[in-house]
Amino acid sequence: MSNTASLKKEYAERIAPALKEKFQYESTMQIPVLKKIVINQGLGIAVADKKIIDVAINELTAITGQKAVATLSRKDVANFKLRKKMPIGVMVTLRRERMYEFLERLIRVALPRIRDFKGISNKFDGKGNYTLGIEEQIIYPEINIDSISKILGMNVTFVTSANTDEEGYALLKEFGLPFKKANKD
């Protein structure tokens, strides 16, 4: 738990004051915070093979330290052989301590293990939130490479209280997410 305390402490002692000064906030309540991290895997291939959902749940649970849940389809789609309420994905929402723990492991351990890594894209959603696409779950040390049956990707969404993309970018940059350098001349 010392890792968790360090990121949370770093936010309170270094990141929040830096953001307050940069954006000239009058109140500490205006400073953007990281609300939650949502990890999601869309598994359309699970329509044909039901075991993939169970494997994905176990892997995501190992990675995050919190039980993952299956997401269900909302409607029938004949072209995809999909019925309403069939499991087609897996997700987990992390808040508070587990969120900081996961963020620490993502920045310090998982991202550096990506081949030919040059930084992550800096495209935000317009409201200060950011989604990172990860192509392989094997970048996490919790996953045993020998037991992998299928390489599965995932989306990691950082939900912040920032009002603008600029504020969200500054917050996540301060936490240590390795964004690509912007080519603005």
N, C-alpha and C positions, 0 to 999 in steps of 0.2 A: 504493500500500500504506500510505500515511500514515493514511488513514481507518481502516483495520483496526487499526493500532497504537493509534490514539486511543481507540477504543471498548474495546479490550482493556485498555489502560492505565487508562482511566477506571474499569473494573470493579475492577481491582486496587487503585487508589489511593483511589477515592471510594465506589463502590457496595458492595464487600465489607465495608469497615469500618462503613459506615452500617447495613447489614443485621445485622452481628454485634452492634452496639450495640442496635438496635431489638428484635431477638428474643432478646437475652441468650444468644448461643451461647457455649459454653465452649471449643469447638475451631473452628479455621478450616475444618476439613473439614465442619462442619455447615452452613456458609453455602451457600445454593442457587446453582447455576451454570446457565447456559444450555448444555444438552448438544448439541442439534441443532435445525435448522429444516427441516421437511419441507414442500415445496410440492407440491400435488396438484391435478390437473384431472380431473374425471370427465367423460368425453365419450361419453355414450350415443348421441349423434347420429352417432358415427363408425361405427356399424353400417351405416348407409346410404351413407356417404361416407368411404372409406379415407384420402383425402388430408388430412382434418382432423387425423388423428394426426400426420402429418409436419409440418404447419404448427404444431401445438401444441408438438411437440418442439423445433422451431427457435426458436419464441418463448420458451419456458421456458428454453432453453439461453442465449439472448441476455440474458434478464432476470437469470439467476443466475450466469452465467459458468461453469457446469458442465453437462456433457451430461445431458440428461433422458432417461428411459427410458419405454417404453410399458408400461402395466399391462394384464394379460390377464384375461379373464373366467374364473371358476372352474367354472362349470357352464352347461348349456344352459337357455335360457328361451325357449320357443316363442312366447309372447305378444310378446316384444321382438325376435323374429327373431335371437336371440343363440345362438351356438355356443360351446362350451368353447374356451378359449385364443384368443378373438378380442380384438384390442386395443380397450379401451374407456376408456382414460385415460392420463395422462402424469404422472410424478412425478420429483422430484429431492430428495435429502437433502443438506443442507449442514452441514458441521462445521468447527470451528476457524476459520481465516482467512476463508474464503469466507462462513461463517455471519455473522461480524461485519461483513464488507463488505456483505452483503445487508441485514442489519438496519439498518445506517447509511443505506443508500439508501432503504429502506422508510420509515424515520422522517423523514428530512430531505427526500426528493424525492417519493416516490410518494404517500404518504398526504395531503400537502398539496394534491395535484392532484385529489383527489376532489371532485366538485361537492357543495355544501351539506354539507360535512363538519362533524360536531358531536362527533367523538370515536368511539372504538370501544367495543363492548359489553364489560362486565367479567364475563362468564360463563366460569368455569373448569370443568374436568372433574372436580373433586373430588380430584385428585392433584397439583395445582399446574401442570398443563399448560394451554396456551391455544391455541385455534384461531380464526383470523381469516378471515372470508369476504370475498373481494374480488370484486366483480361484473364488473369490466371490466379486461382486461389492458392497456388503453391508458393507464393512469395511470403506467406505467413509461416513462421517456424512451427506453429502448432499442427500443421498439416504434414502427415507422413507421406512423402512422395511415392513410396512403394505401394501404398494402399489406394492410390488414385485410380478410379476407373474412367473418369472423364474430366477434362479440363473445363472448369466452369468460371465464368466471369461474374462480376458483381458491381453494383453501383453503391458508392458511399456518399450520402448526402449530408452536408453540414448545414444545419438550420441555425441561423443567427438572428439576433434581435436588431441587426443593422437595417437602416432605412434605404441605403443606397448600395450599389455594387462596390463603390470606392471604399465605404466603411467596412463592408464585409471582407473585401480583399485585404485591407490593412489589418483587420483582426486576425484572419487566418495566416497572413504573412508573419505577424508577430508571434503566433504560436509555433511557427517554424515549418509550415508547409512549403515545399520547394517549388515555387512557381517558375515557369519559364520567364526569361527576361523579355520585357516588352520592347518591340522594335519601333519605338516612337522617336522620330528625329526632330 
